[in-house]
Amino acid sequence: MPDWLNAIILGLVEGLTEFIPVSSTGHLLLTKMALGLEGPGWDTLIVLIQLGAILAVVALYFSRLWSVALRLPIDPAARRFIVSVLIAFLPAVVLGVLLHDVIKELLFESPRLICWSLIVGGVALIGLDRLKARRHDDAMALPLRTSLAIGLFQCLSMIPGVSRSGATIAGAVLLGVEKRAAAEFSFFLAMPTMAGAFAYDLYKSRDQISLDQAGLIGIGFVVAFASGLIVVRTMLDFVAKRGLSPFGWWRIAVGVGGLVLLARG
């Protein structure tokens, strides 16, 4: 299969899975393995095309975020929202920097761990669907301690296969946030978290990027952006109508399929 087609496939996987609770990185690494792609160049591409998905959520929420920015000097609610996102972001910053090399080693060398994490996380999402919202239904008005707790849950995503969005949505639901609001807060939290992870990974991988690879990264970036737009547009309504169970069953299916693939390999 030509490299440009592999880049398209990886871009699709990134954009379609980044903002749903199924572990985009786990899917990307299992896809890379299924396609037989080897070498640090493909690992670097997987990291860098995340920027396309980041820009997708920024593009769709730009007007809303711009409105918040304009109201910051005069509106306490706008300032509180920004603080809540930053507080939720802080735990991932600290642990991400401290454990970056350990996480990367586990991520790229533990496909079985990814598969089992997908399965366990899937079971957890199915169980969470039975919980009813108790307190919070506005993603932009969560209590600060709730935001901090969601940020601590996000740190679970450093375990390969857990899923950043899955950890934040599950944590928010456990803390009494309505499912749609939980998914939306996960979008807001994704922007600084993914941007920070992207910048740090770009710095750490700077010696592995070549001009020959730039074209493939560009292809994956554009595809991730376009497919990410589709997911962000439809995710909230899907969660409100169908809940989290469909994602749970998908995780289980992919995890089991990955284990079968590894057993045959």
N, C-alpha and C positions, 0 to 999 in steps of 0.2 A: 504494500500500500504506500503511495507517495507521502512524503512528509507533510505536505500542505493539507492533505486530507486528514492525517492524524491530528494536525493542529486544529482543524475545524471540529473534529470529534471531541477533543479535549476542551475546546472553548464552549461547545454545547453542554458538556457535562458540568463545567464550572458554572455557567450562567443558569442552568436549569436546577442546580442543586444547592447553590450557595445560600439562598435565603429560605430554604425549606429545611425542616429538622431531620435531614437524612445523612449528613456529613459529606460535604462537597469534596473535601480532601480525601476521605476514604474512597469515594466513588472515582475520583481522578486517579488515585494510585492503583485501584483495582482495574480501571480501564487501561491505564498504561501497561499493566502487567498482561492483560488480555490481548493487547495489541502487540506485545513483544517489544516495547520501546525500552531501550537501555541507555545508560549513560547520564552523567550529571546535567547535560544540556536539557533533557526532557524534564528533569526535576526542577531546574531553574524556570523553564517555561510554565510549569504548573503553578509556581509561586507568582510569576509576574502577570499572568493573564487575570489574576484576581482583581487587578486594577479596573478591568473592564466591568466586572460585576459591581465594584464599588461605585463607579461613575453612573451605573444604571440607577441605583437607588438615590444617588444625589440628584440626578436629572429629574426623577419623578417627584421628589420632595423639595425641589429647589424653591418654588414659590412659597411654600409653607415655612421652610427654614429661613428664607429671606425676610418674611414677615416677622418671625421671631427675632431675627437680628435687628430689625428696625425698631422693635419695641423694647429692646434691652434697657435703654436708659430710663424708660418711664413705666415699664410694666413688671412688677415683681413676679408675676406668673411666668413670664418669658425667662427671667433670670433663674428662677427656680428650676425650670425645665432644663436649661443648659447645665446647671449644677448637678442635676440628677443624672444626666447622661455622663458627665465627667466623673462623678463618683462611681457609677457603675463600671466605667472604663478603667479606673485606677488599679484594681486588683490584677487585671490581665497584663497591664504594663509592668508591674513589679515582677510577677511570676514569669512573664514572657521573656523578659531580659535575663533573669536569673537562670532560667531553665531552657533557653533557646537551643543550645547544642544537644542537650539530652532529648528534647522533644523531637528535633530533626532526625536524630539517630533512630529513635523508636518509630517515627513516622515512616521512614523509607526502608526500614529493615524488619518491620513486624506486621506483615499482611494478615497473619492469623489473629493478632490482637485487634486489628481493624475489623475483621469479620465478626469476632465475638462481641466487640463493642457495638457494632451495628445491630446485632441480634438482641443484646440486652437492652439497648436503648429503644429498640422497637417495642419490646414488651412493656417498657416503662411508659411509652407514649400511649399505648393502648389502654393501660391502666389509668393514666391521667385523664382520659376522655370521660371517665365516670365522675370526675370532680366537677362541681358547679361553682361558678364565680360567686365570691362572697362579698368583695369590698370595692375593687377598683375596676373601672371600665374606661378610663381615659389615660392613654399612654403618655400624654404630655403633662399629667398632673399626679404622678405617683409620689408617695412619701419618700423622702430621701433615704430612710433606712431600708425601705423596700428596694429602692434602686441599688443600694450598696449590696444587699443580699443577692439580687439578680446578678450583679457583677461577680460575686463570689461563685455563684453557680456557673457563670460563663467560664471560669477557670477550669471546670471539669472538661471543657473542650480541648484542653491540652493533652488529654489522653487520646491517642489516635482512634478515630472512628466514632467519637462521642458526638460531634457536631456542635459548632458554636451556636447556631440558631436553635438547635434542639435543646441544648443546656439552658439557654436563656429563656426560651419559651416554657420549658418544663418547670424551671425554677420560679418563673413569674406565676404560672398557674398554681403551683403549690403554695405560693404566698398570697393567693386570693385574687389574682388579676384575671379578668375575663380573657378568654382565649384570643379574641381578635385584638384586644389591646396588648396582650402579651406578644403577639406576633409583630405588631407595629412598633412596640418598644425595642424589639429585637432588631428591626430595621434601623432605628435611630442609633442604637448601640453599635451596630455593624459598621457605621461610617468611620468613627475614630478608631475602632478596634482593627478593622481590616486595613485602613490607611496606615496605621502605625506598624502593623505586622508587615505590610507590603514594603514600607520604607526601610524597615530594619532588615528584612530579607534581601532587598535590593542591594543594600550596603554590604551585607555579608556575602552575597553572590556576585559582586561586581567583577571579580576576576574570571568568572565562568561565562560571562556574556560576550558573544562575538557578533560581528556585523553579519555573518552568514546566518546566525540564528534570529536576528532582528526581524526578518520578514515573517518567520513562523510565529514569533511572539505577537507581531502585529495582527496576523490572521486570527490567532486564538483570542486576542484582546477584543477585536471587533465582534466576533461571534459571541463571546462571553457577555459583552455589553448588550447586544441585541436580544439574546435569549434571557438575560437577566431582567430586561425591561418587561418582558412578557410575564415572568414569574412574579415580580413585584406588583404589577398591575392586578394580578388575579389572586394572589396568595391570601389576602385578608378576607375576601368574600368566600373563598374556598374553606378556610378554617372556620369561619362563622357558620357555614352551612354543613360542612362534613366533619368538622372536628380534627383531631390529631391521629385517629386510628389508621386512616389510609397511609399516612407516612410511616406509622409503626409497622404495618404489614409489609410495606415496601422495603424497609430496613431489614426486616427478618429475611425476606426473599433474597435480597442482594447479599446479605451476610452468609446465608446458607449456600448460595451459588458460588460465592468466593471460596468458601471452605472446600466445596466439591472441586473447584478449579485447582486449588492448591494441592489437594490430594492426588489429582491426576497428574499434576506437574512434577 
